[in-house]
Amino acid sequence: MVKNTLEDYKAAIQLKYEIEKMGRHSSFLLNPSRAKLRKLCAELFKNDVNVDDLKNFSAFFQFDFVPNCSTKLKDQTDRFRPIETFFKGETDLTDIEAVNIAAILVSFNPRPYLKFSKTESLKKEFSLIGSPKSTVVHQVTVEDKMAINDNMENNGIIQPSFLVKKRMRFLQTQQIIPAMLLILILGGFAYWFLPKKTCMQWQKDHYEVVVCETEEVGIVNLYSKLPVNESMLNFKKIEVSDTTTFFKHNKPILWYCKNGNHLDFFNGPGFHPENEKTLKPITQYMIDKYVK
């Protein structure tokens, strides 16, 4: 039985990233940065962690994870740079400990690499249909990724036999020219006449729904397009004065983030869309210092 290699492990993680970046952690993964990956790491370890993941955390960061280590972890933000560029396809990862952290960030299983290496390699089954000896990422189409997402079993383990069947069907369609022409015609019709997939994008002081595929014209908008989150469409940046109501029943109803020499205020918790800093609930001290 041929075992999986480190290259197989990295390729499978990249494939899982392509799926997860449109999932529930899309705000962190769709346009990953070192800061976003660090925040996602803290959230994952805070909410759900196992012994292997704790060992990987300690090996990579050189200190143990505890619930109050967020400040210490913040000092390690630059450690996420290689993982950021790995997800973006710009560089390769050579540090096995960093690869294991990447697997945790996209919830890939089986992990860590030692466990993955003991499973049977996918390369053997791919060789049966004449595929080049390259990584899984380059062997799977966009359609495959969507189908794989619906057919993943055992906590995210991709079944080799399923991939082979999908790949064989794809190769067969390449040989049927009339069918391919029909697909192209129908695809063009769908693109021009069916509703476009919508995203949301920050516009000065609020999120607006936009078409995901639309290219920017004129003035470039610096903010990324994100999957539509209905709860965030009411999220707004607001102007305040000394007559603004900051508390209700002695609880803060506004959140703030320091931006240069002033405060930006928002009507809900979350992250500042412009600098990605975590918003904090307003306090009387900050009101007295910056508002009154």
Protein Blocks (a to p, Z undefined) as FASTA:
>chain_A
ZZddfklmmmmmmmmmmmmmmmmklmmmmmgcfklmmmmmmmmmmmoccfklmmmmmmmn
opacdfklmmmmmmmmmmmmmmmmmmnopaccfblklmmmmmmmnopacddfklmmmpcc
fklmmmmnopacddfklmpcfklmmmmmmmggehhiacfklmmmmmmmmmmmmmmmklmm
mmmmmmmmmmmmmccddddddehjaccdddfklccehjadfbdcddddfklmmgccdddd
fkbcfbgghiafbdcddehjaccddfbecddfklopacddddfklmmmmmZZ
